[in-house]
Amino acid sequence: MNTRFTLTNAEMASALRISLSTLRRLRDAGILRPGKHYLPVGNGLRKPILRWDPRMTEEALMLRSRKVAQ
């Protein structure tokens, strides 16, 4: 496993202080993308286990916040 992608869904949501459903909505909206912000791990096709890169994910949300604020 890539050592950048260390956090589970619950850990990432907690670190960002958002709910799991908000994390899912950000993924579904394409704001958080596979390979850059998270990696699916394991064999689940419908609901794969995801591992998150905390640094890249936080940077993406900070950049998004700046764009919304402008």
N, C-alpha and C positions, 0 to 999 in steps of 0.2 A: 504494500500500500504506500502511496505517496505520502511523505511526512508533512506536507503542507496541509493536507486535508485531515484534520484531527478531531473536529467536533461533531457530535451527533446533532440531529434536528433540535432536540430539547436544549442541549448545551448552547447551540448557536442562538436560538431564540432568547434564552436567558441572558447571554452575553450582550445581545442587542437591545434587551429589555422590550421585546415585542412578543406577541403570542405566536403559537405554532401556526395558526390560521393566517396570520399576517405574513409570516415567512413563506407559506405556501402560495399566497396571493402574489407576492413579489416574484416567486419562481414562475408562476403561471403567466404573469404579465411580461416575462422576458427580461426583467430588470436584473435578476440573478440567473446566471447561465451555467449549464453543465460544462465541466472542464476548466472553467475559470473560477467560479465561486464554490461549486460543489461537484462531487463525483458520486454516481450511483455505485454501490458496492454490493456484491452478492448476486443472486439469481432472480430476485423478484422483478417481474416485468411490469405488473400493475402498480405495485407499491415497493419500489426498491429501497433498501437502506441507503441513506445519503450521508456522506461525510463532507464537512464544510471547511473551507479555508477562511479562518477568521479575519485575517488581514485584508484579503481581497474583498471580502463581503462588506466589511466595515467601510473600506474606501469607496466601494460602489454606492453605498447608501449615503455617505457624506457628500459625494459628488451629486447625487440625485437631489439631496436636500438643498444644496447650493443653487442648482438649476431652478428648482421650484421657488426659492426665495427671490430670485431675480425678477 
